[in-house]
Amino acid sequence: MRYEILSQPVELSVDMATIRAHTRKVDPIFDDEVPMLELYCRAIENFILRRRNLSLKPSTFRVFVEKEDEGKPFAILPVCPVIDITDDQGGEIDYVFTSGQPSKLYGSFTEGQSFIVTAGFTDEIPSDLQAAVLLGTSERYERREVNEAIKLEEVPKAFNDLISHWGFTT
């Protein structure tokens, strides 16, 4: 199964006051940096979604059944944690899904069929994921003007350690 994002929340996974405190940009002279911090925070949230199939805030996805899903008793939903699933018209479905990581959808599938999946944390985002967002956001912000003398790693090892047991990879 593959997905496309239909909607994502306006609200960040970590509040801006916390991001500013973490990056030491709390003084009003840094107010003009807020859009940049927000941009990097959203980039990290999307990086976690792509890397771990994990939606931090409730978001809506259209999930498509592909050829390799036909004939199997279940399919792995490509995002988690799943809150709700409906048919592509928003109606109830005759399928059963598990809410684990990854979530499984049990039933009979036809290529081209699609579902609407809402996935994300409905309560507070776990602290290790909040820490990962803060670490990733500050790392991207601080290294936004890299010169050739600095070797920029993809993400810090601590970031991967914090997200490694959440979500799943495909």
Residue frames as qw, qx, qy, qz and C-alpha x, y, z in Angstrom:
[[0.000, 0.889, 0.457, 0.000, 0.00, 0.00, 0.00],
 [0.384, 0.150, -0.017, 0.911, 1.11, 3.55, -0.61],
 [0.095, -0.776, -0.532, 0.324, -0.33, 6.83, 0.59],
 [0.237, 0.506, 0.121, 0.821, -0.77, 10.47, -0.25],
 [0.156, -0.315, -0.520, 0.778, -1.19, 13.19, 2.35],
 [0.000, -0.705, -0.589, -0.395, -4.62, 14.84, 2.21],
 [0.200, -0.873, -0.002, -0.445, -4.27, 17.14, 5.22],
 [0.603, -0.029, -0.520, 0.605, -1.83, 17.90, 7.98],
 [0.321, -0.814, -0.426, 0.230, -2.44, 19.99, 11.09],
 [0.187, 0.875, -0.070, 0.440, -1.58, 23.65, 11.29],
 [0.569, -0.768, 0.255, -0.144, -0.35, 23.14, 14.86],
 [0.374, 0.588, -0.704, 0.139, 3.26, 22.07, 15.31],
 [0.813, -0.192, -0.547, 0.054, 4.13, 18.89, 17.21],
 [0.540, -0.336, -0.376, 0.674, 6.13, 20.99, 19.71],
 [0.013, 0.947, 0.312, -0.078, 5.01, 24.48, 20.70],
 [0.481, 0.727, -0.079, 0.485, 7.03, 27.43, 19.43],
 [0.361, -0.851, 0.270, -0.269, 7.91, 28.66, 22.94],
 [0.868, -0.335, 0.347, 0.119, 9.66, 25.33, 23.60],
 [0.783, 0.439, 0.153, 0.413, 11.42, 25.44, 20.22],
 [0.164, 0.879, -0.133, 0.428, 12.61, 28.98, 20.88],
 [0.592, -0.723, 0.334, -0.128, 13.84, 28.05, 24.36],
 [0.924, -0.063, 0.300, 0.227, 15.67, 25.01, 22.97],
 [0.660, 0.498, 0.145, 0.543, 17.38, 27.07, 20.25],
 [0.410, -0.466, -0.208, 0.755, 18.00, 29.98, 22.64],
 [0.100, 0.287, 0.390, 0.869, 15.96, 32.36, 20.47],
 [0.195, -0.659, -0.700, 0.195, 13.59, 33.65, 23.17],
 [0.156, -0.455, -0.087, 0.872, 14.61, 37.32, 23.05],
 [0.458, 0.743, 0.370, -0.319, 12.19, 39.50, 21.01],
 [0.100, 0.709, -0.463, -0.522, 15.06, 40.45, 18.70],
 [0.146, -0.154, 0.934, 0.287, 14.73, 36.90, 17.31],
 [0.562, 0.415, 0.492, -0.519, 11.01, 37.22, 16.47],
 [0.542, 0.618, -0.309, -0.478, 11.86, 37.38, 12.77],
 [0.088, 0.369, -0.921, -0.089, 13.43, 33.89, 13.09],
 [0.590, 0.075, 0.639, -0.487, 10.11, 32.23, 14.06],
 [0.794, 0.458, -0.053, -0.396, 9.03, 31.44, 10.46],
 [0.435, 0.551, -0.712, -0.005, 12.40, 29.78, 9.84],
 [0.222, -0.235, 0.862, -0.391, 12.12, 27.72, 13.05],
 [0.720, 0.242, 0.394, -0.517, 8.59, 26.69, 12.06],
 [0.685, 0.554, -0.374, -0.291, 9.79, 25.68, 8.60],
 [0.259, 0.441, -0.847, 0.144, 12.53, 23.45, 10.03],
 [0.449, -0.068, 0.731, -0.509, 10.15, 21.96, 12.59],
 [0.795, 0.370, 0.142, -0.459, 7.71, 20.98, 9.82],
 [0.553, 0.562, -0.602, -0.126, 10.58, 19.57, 7.77],
 [0.029, -0.314, 0.899, -0.304, 11.59, 17.34, 10.70],
 [0.640, 0.132, 0.530, -0.540, 7.97, 16.24, 11.27],
 [0.787, 0.494, -0.130, -0.347, 7.77, 15.25, 7.59],
 [0.304, 0.539, -0.784, 0.057, 11.17, 13.56, 7.78],
 [0.340, -0.143, 0.836, -0.407, 9.85, 11.39, 10.65],
 [0.758, 0.341, 0.263, -0.490, 6.74, 10.61, 8.58],
 [0.686, 0.574, -0.401, -0.198, 8.83, 9.53, 5.58],
 [0.197, 0.502, -0.817, 0.206, 11.56, 7.72, 7.58],
 [0.105, -0.049, 0.906, -0.408, 9.37, 5.94, 10.17],
 [0.291, -0.379, -0.724, -0.497, 5.83, 6.12, 8.64],
 [0.317, -0.481, -0.649, 0.497, 4.87, 7.93, 11.83],
 [0.037, -0.685, -0.277, -0.673, 2.44, 10.85, 11.91],
 [0.256, -0.010, -0.581, 0.772, 3.01, 12.97, 15.02],
 [0.321, 0.232, 0.329, -0.857, -0.23, 14.97, 14.90],
 [0.567, 0.420, 0.693, -0.146, -3.57, 13.72, 13.53],
 [0.144, 0.445, -0.483, -0.740, -3.36, 13.91, 9.74],
 [0.790, 0.359, 0.361, -0.342, -5.46, 12.50, 6.91],
 [0.126, -0.407, 0.779, 0.460, -4.10, 10.19, 4.22],
 [0.855, 0.310, -0.062, -0.411, -5.52, 8.41, 1.19],
 [0.428, -0.388, 0.810, 0.103, -4.12, 4.88, 1.16],
 [0.685, 0.424, -0.342, -0.484, -4.06, 2.96, -2.12],
 [0.862, -0.106, 0.496, -0.007, -4.15, -0.81, -2.55],
 [0.226, 0.656, -0.603, -0.393, -1.43, -1.94, -4.93],
 [0.770, 0.248, -0.519, -0.278, -1.01, -5.12, -6.99],
 [0.396, 0.242, -0.825, 0.322, 1.11, -6.88, -4.35],
 [0.323, -0.111, 0.576, -0.743, -1.67, -6.39, -1.74],
 [0.752, 0.059, -0.257, -0.604, -4.24, -8.42, -3.72],
 [0.833, 0.011, -0.543, -0.106, -5.09, -11.87, -2.39],
 [0.319, 0.189, -0.701, 0.609, -3.43, -11.38, 0.99],
 [0.398, -0.602, -0.690, 0.048, -5.49, -11.73, 4.20],
 [0.281, -0.872, -0.196, 0.349, -4.17, -8.41, 5.51],
 [0.516, 0.639, -0.004, 0.570, -2.22, -5.38, 4.40],
 [0.488, -0.370, -0.282, 0.739, 0.17, -3.21, 6.37],
 [0.102, 0.956, 0.270, 0.047, -1.17, 0.35, 6.57],
 [0.654, 0.379, -0.094, 0.648, 1.66, 2.68, 5.55],
 [0.024, -0.580, 0.240, -0.778, 1.15, 5.19, 8.40],
 [0.603, -0.462, -0.628, 0.170, 0.71, 4.96, 12.17],
 [0.159, 0.173, 0.918, -0.320, -0.65, 5.32, 14.81],
 [0.177, -0.347, -0.666, -0.635, -4.03, 4.79, 13.13],
 [0.253, 0.085, 0.466, -0.843, -6.97, 6.62, 14.68],
 [0.640, 0.430, 0.435, -0.466, -9.68, 5.85, 12.12],
 [0.128, -0.145, 0.770, 0.608, -10.18, 4.36, 8.67],
 [0.578, 0.500, 0.386, -0.517, -13.08, 4.81, 6.25],
 [0.670, 0.401, 0.511, 0.361, -13.73, 4.07, 2.60],
 [0.371, 0.034, 0.207, 0.904, -12.65, 6.73, 0.13],
 [0.168, -0.606, -0.419, -0.655, -16.09, 8.38, 0.39],
 [0.153, -0.395, 0.456, -0.783, -15.87, 8.69, 4.19],
 [0.817, -0.248, -0.161, -0.495, -18.24, 5.76, 4.88],
 [0.700, -0.441, 0.538, -0.161, -17.81, 2.80, 7.19],
 [0.449, 0.467, -0.729, -0.220, -15.72, -0.12, 5.96],
 [0.953, -0.180, -0.037, -0.243, -16.12, -3.86, 6.39],
 [0.674, 0.380, -0.506, 0.381, -12.52, -4.33, 7.41],
 [0.701, -0.696, -0.094, 0.123, -10.84, -4.77, 10.75],
 [0.464, 0.675, -0.350, 0.455, -7.64, -2.92, 11.58],
 [0.726, -0.424, -0.332, 0.428, -5.18, -3.22, 14.42],
 [0.036, -0.990, 0.001, -0.137, -3.85, -0.08, 16.09],
 [0.777, -0.430, 0.173, 0.427, -0.28, -1.27, 16.62],
 [0.163, 0.862, -0.362, -0.315, 2.85, -0.08, 14.89],
 [0.195, 0.020, -0.424, -0.884, 2.49, -1.02, 12.10],
 [0.608, 0.200, 0.432, -0.635, -1.28, -1.28, 11.84],
 [0.119, 0.014, 0.917, 0.381, -2.74, -4.14, 9.83],
 [0.582, 0.218, 0.017, -0.783, -5.92, -3.97, 7.78],
 [0.328, 0.012, 0.944, 0.031, -7.64, -7.34, 7.45],
 [0.613, 0.532, 0.293, -0.506, -9.90, -8.12, 4.49],
 [0.687, 0.302, 0.539, 0.382, -9.93, -8.77, 0.77],
 [0.066, -0.715, 0.116, 0.686, -8.26, -6.13, -1.39],
 [0.665, 0.600, 0.386, 0.221, -8.47, -5.06, -5.00],
 [0.480, -0.066, 0.168, 0.858, -5.77, -3.09, -6.78],
 [0.022, 0.420, 0.316, 0.851, -6.82, 0.55, -7.11],
 [0.476, -0.716, -0.505, -0.083, -9.07, 0.45, -4.06],
 [0.253, 0.405, -0.345, 0.808, -8.43, 3.26, -1.59],
 [0.494, -0.640, -0.561, 0.179, -9.17, 4.17, 1.99],
 [0.015, -0.798, 0.145, -0.584, -9.07, 7.35, 4.03],
 [0.739, -0.268, -0.480, 0.390, -6.87, 6.92, 7.09],
 [0.194, -0.891, 0.149, -0.383, -6.52, 9.33, 9.99],
 [0.852, -0.106, -0.327, 0.395, -3.26, 8.74, 11.86],
 [0.173, 0.606, -0.305, 0.714, -1.33, 10.55, 14.57],
 [0.307, -0.181, -0.738, 0.573, -1.13, 10.92, 18.33],
 [0.257, -0.719, -0.457, -0.455, -4.37, 12.18, 19.84],
 [0.585, -0.777, -0.142, 0.186, -2.88, 12.80, 23.26],
 [0.146, -0.893, 0.372, 0.207, 0.45, 14.39, 24.07],
 [0.753, 0.522, -0.395, 0.065, 3.25, 13.28, 21.78],
 [0.890, -0.344, -0.128, 0.271, 5.68, 11.02, 23.69],
 [0.286, -0.906, 0.185, 0.252, 8.61, 12.90, 25.19],
 [0.601, -0.268, 0.549, 0.515, 11.30, 11.06, 23.20],
 [0.449, 0.559, 0.539, 0.442, 9.59, 12.09, 19.95],
 [0.044, -0.990, -0.131, 0.000, 9.30, 15.68, 21.18],
 [0.498, -0.678, 0.363, 0.401, 13.01, 15.60, 21.99],
 [0.607, 0.126, 0.590, 0.518, 13.75, 14.28, 18.49],
 [0.272, 0.836, 0.389, 0.276, 11.75, 17.11, 16.92],
 [0.250, -0.953, 0.084, 0.148, 13.60, 19.68, 19.03],
 [0.603, -0.424, 0.494, 0.460, 16.99, 18.14, 18.23],
 [0.548, 0.357, 0.590, 0.474, 16.26, 17.90, 14.52],
 [0.137, 0.936, 0.292, 0.141, 14.80, 21.40, 14.32],
 [0.318, -0.893, 0.206, 0.243, 17.72, 23.02, 16.13],
 [0.638, -0.212, 0.553, 0.492, 20.27, 21.03, 14.12],
 [0.459, 0.577, 0.523, 0.428, 18.70, 22.11, 10.82],
 [0.033, -0.986, -0.157, -0.040, 18.39, 25.71, 12.00],
 [0.466, -0.763, 0.306, 0.328, 21.95, 25.96, 13.28],
 [0.514, -0.189, 0.649, 0.528, 23.41, 24.40, 10.11],
 [0.505, 0.747, 0.405, -0.153, 21.27, 26.34, 7.63],
 [0.341, 0.906, -0.245, -0.055, 24.35, 28.17, 6.28],
 [0.878, -0.269, 0.297, 0.260, 26.88, 25.36, 6.03],
 [0.230, 0.818, -0.460, -0.257, 30.26, 26.16, 4.56],
 [0.819, 0.352, -0.449, -0.070, 32.39, 23.58, 2.83],
 [0.160, 0.477, -0.751, 0.427, 34.64, 23.10, 5.87],
 [0.518, -0.131, 0.622, -0.572, 31.77, 21.58, 7.87],
 [0.224, -0.027, -0.921, -0.318, 30.65, 18.06, 7.00],
 [0.567, -0.092, 0.190, -0.796, 26.88, 18.05, 7.41],
 [0.084, 0.041, 0.995, -0.033, 25.53, 14.68, 8.45],
 [0.268, -0.403, -0.684, -0.546, 22.01, 13.72, 7.42],
 [0.562, -0.700, -0.121, -0.424, 20.73, 13.71, 11.01],
 [0.131, -0.600, 0.684, -0.394, 22.46, 13.43, 14.39],
 [0.395, 0.025, -0.917, 0.048, 22.81, 9.88, 15.79],
 [0.101, 0.152, 0.695, -0.696, 20.83, 10.90, 18.88],
 [0.538, 0.213, -0.076, -0.812, 17.90, 11.83, 16.63],
 [0.631, 0.132, -0.693, -0.322, 17.83, 8.34, 15.12],
 [0.227, -0.002, -0.880, 0.417, 18.16, 6.79, 18.59],
 [0.283, 0.156, 0.451, -0.832, 15.12, 8.73, 19.78],
 [0.663, 0.270, -0.087, -0.693, 12.86, 7.70, 16.89],
 [0.234, 0.317, -0.894, -0.214, 14.20, 4.17, 16.25],
 [0.050, 0.160, 0.963, -0.211, 11.58, 2.29, 18.29],
 [0.398, 0.510, 0.369, -0.668, 8.63, 4.32, 16.97],
 [0.622, 0.572, -0.167, -0.508, 6.77, 3.59, 13.78],
 [0.828, -0.004, 0.527, 0.189, 8.26, 1.21, 11.25],
 [0.052, 0.559, -0.525, -0.639, 10.24, 1.19, 8.04],
 [0.841, 0.387, 0.273, -0.260, 9.08, -0.26, 4.76]]
